[in-house]
Amino acid sequence: MKVHCSVLAEEALHAAIQDYRERLAKGEKPRTEEDDEDIKYV
């Protein structure tokens, strides 16, 4: 089954928001740009 990329993007955004809310409910602090300084991009 083919799914339009905009539908996939919408689903990914909804999943990310849900994950963010669940993490906040558990008491996890949101990541910041400073937290990402240790990530190595290639």
PLY file of the C-alpha trace (Angstrom):
ply
format ascii 1.0
element vertex 42
property float x
property float y
property float z
element edge 41
property int vertex1
property int vertex2
end_header
0.00 0.00 0.00
1.35 3.43 -0.94
1.14 6.23 1.60
1.74 9.85 0.68
4.85 11.35 2.28
2.80 14.11 3.91
0.76 11.45 5.72
3.94 9.78 6.93
5.29 13.13 8.12
2.07 13.86 10.00
2.17 10.46 11.70
5.82 10.95 12.66
5.07 14.37 14.13
2.15 13.01 16.17
4.36 10.16 17.44
7.12 12.59 18.43
4.69 14.82 20.32
3.20 11.82 22.11
6.69 10.62 23.07
7.57 14.11 24.35
4.43 14.24 26.50
5.05 10.75 27.91
8.63 11.65 28.83
7.51 14.85 30.54
4.88 12.91 32.49
7.65 10.59 33.72
9.62 13.59 34.92
12.32 13.51 32.25
13.66 16.90 31.29
13.50 17.88 27.62
16.75 17.77 25.65
18.38 21.05 24.74
20.96 22.02 22.13
23.59 21.86 24.88
22.67 18.20 25.47
23.39 17.48 21.80
26.96 18.80 21.90
28.26 15.30 22.68
26.65 13.85 19.53
29.07 13.33 16.66
27.59 14.05 13.25
29.18 12.45 10.22
0 1
1 2
2 3
3 4
4 5
5 6
6 7
7 8
8 9
9 10
10 11
11 12
12 13
13 14
14 15
15 16
16 17
17 18
18 19
19 20
20 21
21 22
22 23
23 24
24 25
25 26
26 27
27 28
28 29
29 30
30 31
31 32
32 33
33 34
34 35
35 36
36 37
37 38
38 39
39 40
40 41
